[in-house]
Amino acid sequence: MAGHLGELTQVITPALVDEVLGVTRRVQRRVRKLPSRVVIYFVLALSLFGSDGYQGV
């Protein structure tokens, strides 16, 4: 999975994720264990690798 995450960030860049978070006004206001950008990538990975389960993703 780790190798696939690198490929995912090349297609859906961190800048694009940050832009979408800004446009939708979902940028985090507090420091959290999982920043908004990480949650976006996690949800995308879950949809792409759903058969791996949470821990596998």
Backbone bond lengths (Angstrom), bond angles and torsions (degrees), N, CA, C in turn:
res aa  C-N    CA-C-N  psi(-1)  N-CA   C-N-CA  omega(-1)  CA-C   N-CA-C  phi
1 M - - - 1.449 - - 1.519 110.92 -
2 A 1.321 118.25 -39.36 1.460 121.10 -175.45 1.522 111.64 -57.35
3 G 1.319 117.44 -40.30 1.457 120.76 177.86 1.515 111.88 -65.23
4 H 1.313 115.82 -35.67 1.459 120.37 179.43 1.519 111.74 -69.47
5 L 1.318 117.31 -31.39 1.463 120.29 179.48 1.525 110.28 -64.02
6 G 1.314 116.72 -39.41 1.466 120.60 176.21 1.513 111.52 -60.30
7 E 1.326 116.30 -41.03 1.459 120.46 177.98 1.527 110.53 -67.18
8 L 1.314 116.86 -38.71 1.462 121.10 179.51 1.525 110.91 -62.94
9 T 1.338 117.04 -39.93 1.466 119.98 -179.54 1.524 112.15 -72.43
10 Q 1.325 117.65 -16.80 1.466 120.24 174.58 1.520 110.72 -78.18
11 V 1.315 116.97 -33.40 1.460 121.47 179.83 1.528 110.62 -83.33
12 I 1.308 116.13 -47.48 1.463 122.41 178.14 1.523 106.09 -110.90
13 T 1.321 114.75 91.64 1.462 121.10 -171.85 1.528 111.95 -69.06
14 P 1.328 116.72 154.51 1.468 119.77 174.84 1.537 111.91 -56.69
15 A 1.324 116.92 -35.94 1.466 119.83 178.28 1.525 110.97 -62.65
16 L 1.337 117.14 -40.26 1.459 120.88 178.26 1.523 110.74 -65.49
17 V 1.318 116.56 -43.55 1.469 120.41 178.51 1.529 109.81 -61.24
18 D 1.332 117.00 -44.34 1.460 120.78 179.01 1.528 111.23 -62.74
19 E 1.324 116.81 -39.08 1.465 120.51 178.10 1.527 111.23 -63.48
20 V 1.321 117.02 -44.96 1.468 121.18 179.17 1.530 110.14 -63.39
21 L 1.324 116.88 -42.50 1.462 120.16 177.94 1.527 110.57 -61.22
22 G 1.321 116.83 -38.52 1.455 120.65 179.08 1.514 112.75 -69.21
23 V 1.344 116.40 -45.05 1.468 121.27 -179.45 1.529 110.57 -63.01
24 T 1.314 116.48 -39.04 1.468 120.38 -178.80 1.529 111.98 -86.51
25 R 1.326 115.91 1.00 1.468 123.05 -179.97 1.533 111.77 54.87
26 R 1.330 114.47 45.65 1.465 121.35 178.97 1.522 111.97 -115.96
27 V 1.316 116.43 20.48 1.458 120.31 177.43 1.521 108.12 -68.36
28 Q 1.315 115.53 137.87 1.474 119.20 -176.72 1.525 110.71 -64.06
29 R 1.293 115.20 145.50 1.461 121.76 179.26 1.522 111.84 -102.91
30 R 1.335 116.49 -20.72 1.460 121.75 -179.76 1.519 108.89 -125.59
31 V 1.302 115.87 161.03 1.462 120.75 174.75 1.516 107.40 -77.80
32 R 1.313 115.58 126.23 1.461 121.05 -178.87 1.518 109.93 -124.94
33 K 1.319 116.21 167.93 1.464 120.09 178.43 1.521 111.04 -63.44
34 L 1.336 116.16 -38.61 1.461 120.84 176.51 1.527 109.25 -117.89
35 P 1.328 116.96 108.98 1.463 119.34 177.76 1.535 111.46 -62.96
36 S 1.311 116.05 158.57 1.471 121.65 -177.06 1.522 111.83 -53.10
37 R 1.332 116.27 -43.47 1.467 119.79 -177.94 1.533 110.75 -61.22
38 V 1.319 116.93 -41.20 1.466 121.07 -179.52 1.530 110.26 -65.10
39 V 1.316 116.41 -39.80 1.470 120.35 178.75 1.528 110.31 -62.36
40 I 1.334 117.07 -41.06 1.468 120.60 178.58 1.526 110.10 -59.81
41 Y 1.325 116.89 -48.68 1.468 119.96 179.34 1.526 111.74 -63.80
42 F 1.326 117.43 -36.68 1.458 120.79 178.62 1.524 111.04 -63.89
43 V 1.325 117.13 -44.68 1.474 120.95 178.72 1.526 110.46 -64.24
44 L 1.328 116.94 -41.40 1.469 119.58 176.66 1.529 110.87 -62.11
45 A 1.329 116.76 -43.46 1.467 120.58 179.13 1.522 111.31 -64.81
46 L 1.331 116.86 -38.04 1.469 119.47 177.06 1.523 111.06 -61.12
47 S 1.330 116.31 -38.81 1.461 118.63 -179.17 1.526 111.43 -72.19
48 L 1.322 116.84 -31.94 1.468 120.13 -179.20 1.527 112.75 -83.14
49 F 1.331 116.78 -32.62 1.464 121.54 -175.38 1.524 110.24 -124.24
50 G 1.300 116.89 43.94 1.464 123.17 -176.02 1.518 113.71 -59.11
51 S 1.300 117.47 -29.34 1.460 119.66 -179.50 1.530 111.83 -72.12
52 D 1.332 117.91 -13.02 1.456 121.72 179.93 1.522 112.68 -83.29
53 G 1.322 118.46 -16.66 1.460 121.55 -178.28 1.512 111.85 76.19
54 Y 1.331 116.22 171.68 1.465 121.47 -177.39 1.508 112.95 -57.82
55 Q 1.322 116.77 -48.58 1.466 119.68 -176.71 1.519 111.75 -68.24
56 G 1.313 117.17 -34.31 1.458 120.54 178.30 1.507 112.33 -68.45
57 V 1.316 115.29 -33.99 1.458 120.25 179.43 1.515 108.61 -77.91
